[in-house]
Structures are given as structure tokens and as C-alpha cells.
Amino acid sequence: MNKSLVLAAIVAAVALAACGKKEEAPAPAPAPAAAPAPAAAPAPAADASAPAAAAPAADAAAAAATAAASAAK
């Protein structure tokens, strides 16, 4: 039971650390405006698999929180 509680706490800590504020990148140097900008291309269609890729991480965090709560009882 103690090992599962420690494992759940570690998983929860990693999940929370991954959601932390990221450092701002320094502002890029302005590009020279000598060349005219090309015509705007149409935006590509959104990839349908993108939201599904985030689901396993959310499921893991929810499972860790549930395991920690049940272990605390």
C-alpha cells in the first residue's frame, strides 16, 4: 500500500510539474523587411489526432489523483 501511495504521489507530482509555467523565450530579432512578403497560403486542415494525443496524459493524471485519494482513506 505504501509503495502504491508513493508511486501515485510521484505520478501526480510529475503531472503537476508538467503543467507549470514555462519560461518565456527571448524575443526574436526583427527580420529585415527588404523582401516583399509572399501571398498568404490557405491554412491546412486541423489534424484530427491532435486532441486524442493529449488524452493519455490526462487519463494518467486522473488515475494518479484517484489512486492517491483512495490510498489516503
Secondary structure, DSSP 8 states (H G I E B T S, - for coil): -HHHHHHHHHHHHHHHHHTS--------------S------------TTHHHHHHHHHHHHHHHHHHHHHHH-
